[in-house]
Amino acid sequence: MMRRCYVYKLKATAAQAEGLQRYLDVTREAYNAALEQRIGAYRATGRSPGWYQQKREIKQLRVAGLLQGCHVHPVQDAFRRLDLAYRAFFRRCAEGAGRKGFPRFRSRRHWRSFGFQEYGNGVRLVEGNRQLQITGLGAVRVRLHRPLSGIPKTCTMVKKADGWYAHIVCELPDAPAVADHDPSRRAALDLGVEALATLHTGERIANPRHLRRAARKLRAEQRTLQRKQRGSRRRAKQRERVARAHLKVARARRDSLHKHSHALAARCRFIAVEDLTVAAMTRSAKGTILKPGRRVRQKAGLNRSILDAAWGEFTEMLDYKLTARGGRLVRVPAGGTSQACSGCGAHVPKALSERWHDCPRCGLSLDRDQNAAINIYHRAWAVPVAEAA
């Protein structure tokens, strides 16, 4: 079984928006109180209570009237999120690499969602899926721009810069697997910055560079924010304007990625990409005081371009869209795909600024990204080079 998330805009009234904010405040306060309880218990006894123990105490909160008429499931979900944060912290401690990231208390700005882990218990669609019934709030109008598919499992309310959204996760049956025999249904992509992706056939998908297009407006809004007095209402309003500007860029990027991934998944059932670790590739080059980095500004610009292209999000979209059609996303090791010649396999070192591949051994001359895409194709299916080209 596979899961798919449907996102719908809520048309909440002023009273309903206040109720949604009340849910946020209650769940945030429950999260902070549970974190404080764990810290205090560990300092006193050397052990902290777990999720199940804290979940049993919700009944006492309800009797004391601290839930303010809210359903108990969002509070349980807040405790679950704290437990996941603790588990991730201990996992990073066991790995012993990088920052450990102990769970922190959440302010109002850093708590933007609450969830119902059982759809139908506290939240459900009513009136022909035109309204979302939420315990304590009544029926909230919802803009159902596309129908639900599958069995709804969970529902999460998310507060964004332009209003409230409902994220409904549905469970769908797996699509029947497609046989990987037809080479015409295969493709290999080399992700890049100059072009978003280059296929092994030479076809290129342009990089829209959404962040660069909106950089001037974002810079102006950010400078206006810096001139506002901290703690003032005008600063809060300007902060929302900045958030809406960034949200517009993110939505334009996601729309473009959805269209390109849908077109590729409709044409091909098996697509090969490099197994990239984007977080490591976009790590800062500042270094330390004892060992300062080199060419920090250039690396920062490259990191910004990589994150604007959103390689990770693009491959995730390809993955689930191929799976929904019975296909598969094939990830291959990324080492040497740009430096190896796809015609003879010779090592041809090239700087990042060199965008053309010229092999001195076999004389192959083609675009650098296409050469890498052909190498990815060959590694994925181990076919002869002539067939891959």
Sequence and secondary structure as in RCSB ss.txt:
>XXXX:A:sequence
MMRRCYVYKLKATAAQAEGLQRYLDVTREAYNAALEQRIGAYRATGRSPGWYQQKREIKQLRVAGLLQGCHVHPV
QDAFRRLDLAYRAFFRRCAEGAGRKGFPRFRSRRHWRSFGFQEYGNGVRLVEGNRQLQITGLGAVRVRLHRPLSG
IPKTCTMVKKADGWYAHIVCELPDAPAVADHDPSRRAALDLGVEALATLHTGERIANPRHLRRAARKLRAEQRTL
QRKQRGSRRRAKQRERVARAHLKVARARRDSLHKHSHALAARCRFIAVEDLTVAAMTRSAKGTILKPGRRVRQKA
GLNRSILDAAWGEFTEMLDYKLTARGGRLVRVPAGGTSQACSGCGAHVPKALSERWHDCPRCGLSLDRDQNAAIN
IYHRAWAVPVAEAA
>XXXX:A:secstr
 EEEEEEEEEE  HHHHHHHHHHHHHHHHHHHHHHHHHHHHHHHHS    HHHHHHTHHHHHHTTTTTT  HHHH
HHHHHHHHHHHHHHHHHHHHT S         GGG  EEEESSTTSSEEEETTTTEEEETTTEEEEEE  S   S
EEEEEEEEEETTEEEEEEEEEE       TT GGGEEEEEE SSEEEEETTS EEE   HHHHTHHHHHHHHHHH
HHS TT HHHHHHHHHHHHHHHHHHHHHHHHHHHHHHHHHHH SEEEEE   HHHHT    B SSSB SSHHHHH
HHHHHHHHHTHHHHHHHHHHHHHHTT EEEEE  TTTTTB TTT  B    TT  EEE TTT  EEEHHHHHHHH
HHHHHH   HHHH 
